[in-house]
Amino acid sequence: FINVTVGTYYNLHLVMPSQLIPSGFTLDVAEQIKNCVSLPTIASYQTDFPDMAENIIAEGKADMVGFVRAMISDPDMARKAREGRPEDIRHCVRDNKGCVGRINQSKSLGCIQNPQIGHEPLTGEESMARASEKKRVIVIGAGPSGMEAARVAHERGHDVTVYEKEETVGGQINLIDKRPGREAMSGVVRYLKHTLDKIGVPVRTGTVVTPELILSERPDAVVVATGSKPIDKPYPGDYGPPTVINGQDAVKGTYPIGENVLIIDEDGGGRSMATAEMLAEQGKKVTLITSDLFIGIELAPRGELYLGRQRLLQKGVTFAPDIEVLEISGKQVRACDIYTRKTLLFDEHDTVVLEVGNAADDALYQQLKKEVREIYRTGDCVAPRGIDMAIIEGRNAGEGL
């Protein structure tokens, strides 16, 4: 057989393509090869399952369709499709952090959605055994960590209720998937929400949780998954909205944003770059500064560095690396070159957007930990990290109940 793949050393972003590349981008090549050879051909890369895969074969574009990352995300996807349950499939969102990103850093294989990958000895069937005692469990927060904790706790036989202050579930993923090129991230929320709906876990959205509310419910155990929030004042100086705002407010449109925008990037990954791309698409003139050696430094292991930078440069975004921010006054940013320490002044921008990280939102946990006998905190409520750690810790909490 012939397995049709593309990509070389000179375009590594095509070797294990991310969500920045459209699904099925190699199909034309696979079809052309199939028409020229007698051997069976396999179409690989970015093929959605099962509908797209079945159409490829039905239309004669290939004899087989290959999946790797999709099977990492959900090893049971073929069985679910065969049983007529395609909605139960945990679709790969091609984020690449847990699989490609970890491999390229000489780490064990993982998956941002599937907490069992890379932890198989610790997450076998016995870890999901029915609990010896049924408990009344309250989960606070319906982001990925809280929803995973609720799912696992319910499957182990507990009576679970989830509270969420927003009107919709998903937490910060609902902001990630609003950024250009990151729309596929909504699949993480879709799967977890679908699962909770299917197994009947009640989720009370639009509910601001207080210690009094939780204690009045008299739970046996509480899981606090309240996430994180942007660091309020990362630099010295007198500044704030509407001229200096955080990236979340920029995505939400909380404040009007001027025509000239300066983004301070200490994220180093897709979040700040996607915010810059979103604003550039709105016609803004965007400058992205960072203390890192280059813009997008965290994207390199995931194979997104080339495409991520290309997308921004094609939309007119200016890069300014090796710059340390010292102080902000109003909308004036005083900085310096990290090597020469030469002072730099950025004062021609209408709006400054801070993409400098988050801090754990653990106030509710601190209030409840002395009042509730069995309490857990998971995900960004412990420390801001990624979706992968949020889901792993959610599962761990569910197994520990």
N, C-alpha and C positions, 0 to 999 in steps of 0.2 A: 504494500500500500504506500501511498504518498501522503504525508502529513503536511499540509500547506501552511507555512508560517512565513512571517516577514520580519525584517529588522536586522541590523548589523551593528558593529561597534560604533559606526558613525551616526546611527539613529536609534540609540538604545531605548528611547521612549516607545518604539514600536515592538520591542521584543516581548515585553509584558505590559501591554498598554493599560493606561488608567482610565478613569471615567472622563477624562478630557478628550478622549478619542471615541467617535461614534461606534455603536455596536455594529458588528458585521462588516468592518471596513476591509476585510480580506476576501470577501465573497466573490468579487469579480475575478480575482486571481485564481481562486480555487476552481471556479467554473471554467475558466480558460484552460487550466491544466487538465481538468477532467475531460474536456472535449478533445484533448490531444493525446491522451494515453489510454491504455487498456487496464491499468492497475486501478484498484479502488482508491478514491481520494477522500481525505478527511479535511473538513473545513474547521479551522480553529480560531480562537481569539474573539472575544467580545460578542458571543452569540447568546442571546437570551433563551431561556428554557422554560417551558417546552415548545411554545407556539412557534417561535422563530426557527428553532432547530427542525421541527417537523416540516415547516414550509420549505426549508432549504433542501431537504431530501425529496419532498413531493415535487418540487419544481426542477429537480435534476441538477442542482448546482453543485452537489457533492453526494458521495455515497454514505458518508458518516459525518457526524459532528463531534468534535472533541471538546471536553471540558476539564479544567484542572481547578482553577480558583473557585468556580461555581460548586464543585464537589467538596472543596474545603469548607466553604460557607455552609453547605447543607449536603452531607454525605447521603442523605435519604431522598434526594430530589427526584431521582428516576422512579423510585417506588411510589412516591407521592403522586407523580404524574400518571403512572400506570393505574393507580387506584382512583384516579379522577379527582385528586385533591391538589391541583396546581396552586391554589391560593395559600396552601400551607407551606409552600417552599420558602425557605430563607434565601432570597436572591442575593448573589454577590453584588455589591455596589461598586466594586473596582476601586476602592480607596487605596489599596496596595500597601498600607502601612503595616498590617499584621503579617502579610505573606511575603511579597517581594521586598518590602522595606526591611523586614527582619533577616531574611536570607542574605541580602546585600550588606548587612552589618555582622554577618557570621553568627547570627542568633538562631534559635530553634524556630521552626515554622509556627505561625500563629494566624489568627483571624480576628478582626475587630468585632465581628458579630457572634462568632461561635466560640464560646469560652472553653470548650473542651479541647480545641486544637492546641497541641503543645502541652496540654495538662492531662492527657488521657489516663495516666496511672492514678490521678487524684479525682477524676470525674467519671468513673465507671458507673455501671448500673447500681452498684451498692450505695453510691453517694446520693442517689435519688430514691432510696427506699422510703416507704411510708414512715412517717414519724410515729414514735411510740406513744406520744401524747398530742392530741389535737389542741392547737392554741388559737386564740383570737389575736390576729396579727394586723397591725396597721402599718402601712407603708406611706411615708410622706414624700411626695415627689414622683411624678410620672415621666421622668426622663428615662433614658435607656437603663440606667442602674436600678431605679425603682421598679420599672416594669419587669425587668429580669428577676429581681428578688421576689416580686409578687407571683410571677409565673412558677418559679421553682417551689416557693412555699405552698402554693395551692396544689401543685402536683404531688407534694409530699403529704397532703391531707389536711393542711391548716385552713382555717376560715380567715380569708384575707380581704381587706378593704384598702384601696389606694386613694389618697387625697392629693389633689393638684391645684395650685393657686391659679394657674392660667386656665383659659377656656378650652385649650386643646392640649393633648399629651405630646411628648417628644422632647421637652426641654430645649437645650441650645441647638439641637439638630434642626429645629424649625428655623433657626437663623442661618445655619450653614447652608441649607439647601436653597436659600434665596439668593445666594451668590452665584455668579456665572460659572458654569462648568461643574457645579457641585449639586446639581438637582437630583442626581441619583441617590444622594444620602438620605432622601426621604424614605427610601426602601427600608432603612433600619427601623424607623418608626412604624411603617406599615406592617412589618412582620410582627413586632412586639404588640402593637395595638390589636391586630387581628387575632393573635394568640390569646390575649386576655379576654377579648370579646367572646371567642369561641369557648373558652373554658368557664366563662361566667364570673370572672373577677370584677366586682363593682369598682368603677373609677369615678370618684366625685370631683369633677373639674370645677373651676371657678370658686374654690373654697380656700380661704386664707386660714391656715392652721395656726392655732395658738396652743400653749401648754394646757390651758383650761379645757379646750375642746378634746384633746387627746386623753387627758385624765378622766374626763366625763364618760368616755367610751370604755374605760376600764379594760384596756388590752392586756394580754399576757406578754406580748412582745411588740416592739416598735422598730422599724427600719427607717432611718432618716437618710433620705437621698435628695437633699435640697440643693445640690449642685454648687455652683460658684457664681461670683459676680465680678465684673471688671474692677481692677484696682482703681481706687478713686483718685488718689494723688500720688502718682509714681515719681514725680519730680518736684523739687522746691519751686516756690513761686505762687503768685496770685493768678489763678485761672479757673475756668470752668465753662459750662454751657452758657450760651449756644455757640461760642466761638471755638471752644476746646471740648470735644466730645469723645466718647469711646466708640469702638467699632460696632458694638451692638446697637447703639443709638443711631449710628450711620445707616445700618441695614434696615432698622425699623422705620427710619424717617422721622424720628422723634423731634429733631430740630431741623430748621432750614439749613442747607449746606451751600456755601458760596461757590463761585466759579473756579477759584484757585484753592486747591486742597493740598495740605501737607499731611502725610501719614507717617507717624513714627512707629516703626516696626521692630518690636523685640520678640515677635512670635516666630519669625523665621520660616514659617510654613505656608500652607495654603490659605489660611484664614485672612491674613493681612493682604496677600496678593489678590485674593478673590474680592476683598473689599475695594482694593484699588481698581480692579477691573470693572466692578459694578459702577463705581463713580465715573470712570473714564467713559463707560457706555452711556452715561447720562450727560455726556458732553463736558465734564469737568476737566480742568487741567490739573493733573495729579503728579505730585512728587513723593517718592517713597524713600525714606532714609532709614538706615539701620546701623547698629554698631558691628554687625557681622561683616565677614570678609566679602560676602556678596548677597544679593537679594535672593531669598528662597533657599537658604542653606539647608533647611530641614527636608526639602523635597528631593534632594539628590538620591537617597537610598530608594525612594519609591518610584523612581523613573519619571518624575514629573518636572524636573528642573528645567529642561530645555523647553518643553511646551509651555510651562507656566510663565517663564520669562518672555518667550516669543509672543504669547498672547498679549502681555502688557505692553511690550515695546511696539507692537503693531498698532496699539490703541493710544500711543503717545505718552505713556507713563515714563517719567524720568526717574532713574535709579541714582541713589547717592549712598553708597556703603561706607564703612569705616568711620562712622560719625557717632559720637557719644553726646547725648542730650544732657545739658547741665542744669538748665533752668527754663521755666516758661513764665512769661509775664504778659497777661492779656492773651494776645495771639502771637506774640513775639517769642521765638524759640532761640535760646542761646545754646550753642553746642561747640564741639571742638573735634578736630581730626584726631583719631585715637593714636596715631603714630607721632605726629609733630606737635600735638596739643595746641595747634593754631586755633584761635577762636573763630567760630563761624556764626553768622546771624541769619536766621530765616524769619523775615518779617513782611514778606509780600504775599502772604496767603490770607484768604478770607476765613478759612476753617482749618483747624488742626484736629486730626483724628488719631486717637491713641489706640494702638494695637500692641499693648505691652503686657498682656497676661491678666489672669484672674486671681482672686483670692477665695478660699473656701467660705461658703455661706453656711456656717455651722452654729449659728446663734441658737436655733431651736434645739439642736442636739445638746448644747451646753446647758440649756434650761431643763431639759428632760432627763439627763443622764442620772440625776440624783433622785428622780421621782419614779422612774420605771425600772423594774427589776431586771428585765432582759431588753437591752437596746443595742442596736447596731448602727453604724454609719457607713455609707458606701459612696464610691465614685468621687466626684469633685468636692463633695462635702468633706471628704478626708483631705484631699489635696488636688488641685486642678491638674488633670492629665488628659488622657484621650478616651474615646469611646470604648476601646478595647479593655482598659482597666476598669471603667465604669461597669461594663457588663460582667466581667470576671468577678468583681467584688459583689455585684448584685447576686450572682449565682452562689457565691460563697456564703452570703448572708442567708439566702433561702435554704441552703443545705445545713447551715448551722442551727436553724430554729428547731 
